[in-house]
Amino acid sequence: MRDPYDILGVNRTASEADIKSAYRRLAKQYHPDLHPGDAEAESRFKDISAAFAILGDPEKRRRFDAGEIDASGAEHAYNPFHRGPFHRGQAGGAGAREGEWQTFHGGDAAFADVFEDLFGFGRGRRRQADKGADAAYSLTVDFLDAVNGGRQTVTLPDGNSLAIKIPAGTEDGDKLRLRGKGHAGPAGTPQGDAIVQIGIRPHPQFRRDGTTITSILPIGLDEAVLGAKVDVPTVSGPVKLNVPPGSSSGKVLRLKGKGAPDKRTGTRGDHLVELRIVLPGEIDPDLAAAIRSWSEKHHYDPRR
């Protein structure tokens, strides 16, 4: 195991405040909760925590500097010729206390103070470190499941299945925390959590901006001129929409309360429908004659 002074990046004359400051900075940088699924960050955090377990305790630091214990906290065999501080090669072996960092700050005052500063946890409800690491997953769901909510079952790398509830109003990039569905903890401690990041498949008709849904509605020339009542697809099912007479392409009509729900309040936004006039694939003689007759009598220029 490396020299704890090297791990924390402080010299042997560093004050208690300097050591705590170095640990606070490194712990915040490499804490597993901030890097779910990152084995390298977890390993670094273990080393940092183990180093602080020695140097953050004045008595352990004194004993370590005197050569009475090694970097893992294990007692050195008595050696009348050894009175100096730790040097490389005297540790009890790398990994001898693998995972011990996860229980240090449960009862150690120095750890408790630092973690309270870092993460804002009071002494009565401090972050549990005595559990397994969190596991990170990604899941892509259908657009309508994200808007309306749904359930999905995924198969984990170990072959087990995990049922996931998708809350109504879920947005792209949202993360769901599933308690106790992460990695097993050391020595029978609880499992960590599963952190599932949600991606959303695009929908062929709908677009979303927060709680607002938008779509394009094709209408015929007669519906645009004369007005009509037409069926409009929405995320919660079709509804009737009144197209006013004389509606042009690009006109936007609002369906109140037919958008996506706000996941905090449950209230739905609006659905904005943009009208697009679509002509027949072939212009028959009757339509052409009617338009020609109208245009000869009305000198309408839409570009003016």
KAKA-V184511 format. One record per backbone hydrogen bond with DSSP energy under -0.5 kcal/mol. NH is the residue of the N-H (numbers start at 1). CO is the residue of the C=O. E is the energy in kcal/mol with one decimal. If there is no record, write none. Layout:
# KAKA-V184511
nh=NH co=CO e=E
nh=NH co=CO e=E
This chain:
# KAKA-V184511
nh=7 co=3 e=-2.1
nh=8 co=4 e=-2.2
nh=9 co=5 e=-1.0
nh=10 co=5 e=-2.1
nh=14 co=11 e=-1.8
nh=19 co=15 e=-2.2
nh=20 co=16 e=-2.6
nh=21 co=17 e=-2.4
nh=22 co=18 e=-2.4
nh=23 co=19 e=-2.5
nh=24 co=20 e=-2.7
nh=25 co=21 e=-2.2
nh=26 co=22 e=-2.2
nh=27 co=23 e=-3.2
nh=28 co=24 e=-1.9
nh=29 co=25 e=-1.4
nh=30 co=26 e=-2.3
nh=31 co=27 e=-1.3
nh=34 co=31 e=-1.8
nh=35 co=31 e=-0.6
nh=35 co=32 e=-0.9
nh=37 co=134 e=-0.8
nh=38 co=35 e=-2.2
nh=39 co=37 e=-1.0
nh=42 co=38 e=-2.0
nh=43 co=39 e=-2.3
nh=44 co=40 e=-2.5
nh=45 co=41 e=-2.4
nh=46 co=42 e=-2.0
nh=47 co=43 e=-2.1
nh=48 co=44 e=-2.7
nh=49 co=45 e=-2.7
nh=50 co=46 e=-2.6
nh=51 co=47 e=-2.4
nh=52 co=48 e=-2.2
nh=53 co=49 e=-2.0
nh=54 co=50 e=-0.9
nh=54 co=51 e=-0.6
nh=55 co=51 e=-2.7
nh=56 co=52 e=-2.7
nh=57 co=54 e=-0.7
nh=58 co=56 e=-0.6
nh=61 co=57 e=-3.0
nh=62 co=58 e=-2.3
nh=63 co=59 e=-2.4
nh=64 co=60 e=-2.7
nh=65 co=61 e=-2.9
nh=66 co=62 e=-1.7
nh=67 co=64 e=-1.5
nh=68 co=63 e=-2.8
nh=69 co=63 e=-0.9
nh=70 co=74 e=-2.6
nh=73 co=70 e=-1.7
nh=76 co=68 e=-2.7
nh=82 co=79 e=-1.8
nh=83 co=81 e=-0.7
nh=86 co=64 e=-0.6
nh=90 co=87 e=-1.7
nh=96 co=93 e=-1.9
nh=98 co=95 e=-1.8
nh=100 co=97 e=-2.6
nh=102 co=99 e=-1.8
nh=103 co=100 e=-2.0
nh=104 co=100 e=-1.0
nh=105 co=101 e=-0.7
nh=106 co=103 e=-1.1
nh=107 co=103 e=-0.6
nh=107 co=104 e=-1.2
nh=108 co=104 e=-1.2
nh=109 co=107 e=-0.5
nh=112 co=108 e=-2.5
nh=113 co=109 e=-2.6
nh=114 co=110 e=-2.0
nh=115 co=111 e=-2.8
nh=116 co=112 e=-2.2
nh=117 co=113 e=-2.0
nh=118 co=114 e=-2.7
nh=119 co=115 e=-2.6
nh=120 co=116 e=-1.6
nh=121 co=115 e=-0.6
nh=125 co=122 e=-1.2
nh=126 co=123 e=-0.6
nh=129 co=127 e=-0.6
nh=131 co=129 e=-1.7
nh=132 co=190 e=-2.6
nh=135 co=193 e=-2.7
nh=137 co=195 e=-2.9
nh=139 co=197 e=-2.6
nh=141 co=139 e=-0.5
nh=141 co=199 e=-2.8
nh=146 co=142 e=-2.0
nh=147 co=143 e=-2.0
nh=148 co=144 e=-3.0
nh=149 co=145 e=-1.8
nh=150 co=166 e=-2.0
nh=152 co=164 e=-2.5
nh=154 co=162 e=-2.4
nh=156 co=154 e=-0.5
nh=156 co=160 e=-3.4
nh=159 co=156 e=-2.3
nh=162 co=154 e=-2.8
nh=164 co=152 e=-3.3
nh=166 co=150 e=-3.7
nh=166 co=164 e=-0.6
nh=167 co=165 e=-0.7
nh=169 co=146 e=-1.2
nh=169 co=147 e=-0.7
nh=170 co=146 e=-1.4
nh=170 co=167 e=-1.5
nh=173 co=198 e=-3.2
nh=174 co=171 e=-2.2
nh=176 co=196 e=-3.0
nh=178 co=176 e=-0.6
nh=178 co=194 e=-2.9
nh=179 co=177 e=-0.7
nh=181 co=178 e=-1.5
nh=182 co=192 e=-3.1
nh=183 co=133 e=-2.3
nh=185 co=189 e=-1.0
nh=188 co=185 e=-0.7
nh=189 co=186 e=-1.7
nh=190 co=130 e=-0.6
nh=192 co=183 e=-2.9
nh=194 co=178 e=-2.3
nh=195 co=135 e=-3.4
nh=195 co=193 e=-0.5
nh=196 co=176 e=-3.0
nh=196 co=194 e=-0.6
nh=197 co=137 e=-2.9
nh=197 co=195 e=-0.6
nh=198 co=174 e=-3.3
nh=199 co=139 e=-2.9
nh=201 co=141 e=-2.8
nh=203 co=206 e=-0.6
nh=207 co=214 e=-2.1
nh=209 co=212 e=-2.6
nh=211 co=209 e=-0.5
nh=212 co=209 e=-1.9
nh=213 co=270 e=-2.2
nh=214 co=207 e=-2.3
nh=215 co=272 e=-1.9
nh=217 co=274 e=-3.2
nh=218 co=216 e=-0.6
nh=219 co=276 e=-2.7
nh=224 co=220 e=-2.2
nh=225 co=221 e=-2.2
nh=226 co=222 e=-3.1
nh=227 co=223 e=-1.6
nh=228 co=243 e=-1.8
nh=230 co=228 e=-0.5
nh=230 co=241 e=-2.6
nh=232 co=239 e=-3.1
nh=235 co=258 e=-0.6
nh=237 co=234 e=-1.6
nh=239 co=232 e=-2.3
nh=241 co=230 e=-2.8
nh=243 co=228 e=-3.8
nh=243 co=241 e=-0.7
nh=244 co=242 e=-0.7
nh=246 co=224 e=-1.3
nh=247 co=224 e=-1.8
nh=247 co=244 e=-0.8
nh=250 co=275 e=-3.5
nh=251 co=248 e=-1.7
nh=253 co=273 e=-3.0
nh=255 co=271 e=-3.0
nh=256 co=254 e=-0.7
nh=258 co=255 e=-1.3
nh=259 co=269 e=-2.7
nh=260 co=211 e=-1.7
nh=261 co=147 e=-0.6
nh=262 co=267 e=-2.5
nh=263 co=261 e=-0.6
nh=266 co=262 e=-3.5
nh=269 co=260 e=-2.3
nh=271 co=255 e=-2.4
nh=272 co=213 e=-3.1
nh=272 co=270 e=-0.5
nh=273 co=253 e=-3.4
nh=273 co=271 e=-0.5
nh=274 co=215 e=-2.7
nh=274 co=272 e=-0.6
nh=275 co=251 e=-3.0
nh=275 co=273 e=-0.5
nh=276 co=217 e=-2.2
nh=278 co=219 e=-2.9
nh=284 co=282 e=-0.8
nh=288 co=284 e=-2.3
nh=289 co=285 e=-2.7
nh=290 co=286 e=-2.3
nh=291 co=287 e=-2.4
nh=292 co=288 e=-2.4
nh=293 co=289 e=-2.5
nh=294 co=290 e=-2.1
nh=295 co=291 e=-2.7
nh=296 co=292 e=-1.8
nh=297 co=293 e=-1.0
nh=297 co=294 e=-0.6
nh=298 co=294 e=-1.6
nh=300 co=298 e=-1.7
nh=301 co=299 e=-0.5
nh=302 co=300 e=-0.5
nh=304 co=301 e=-1.6
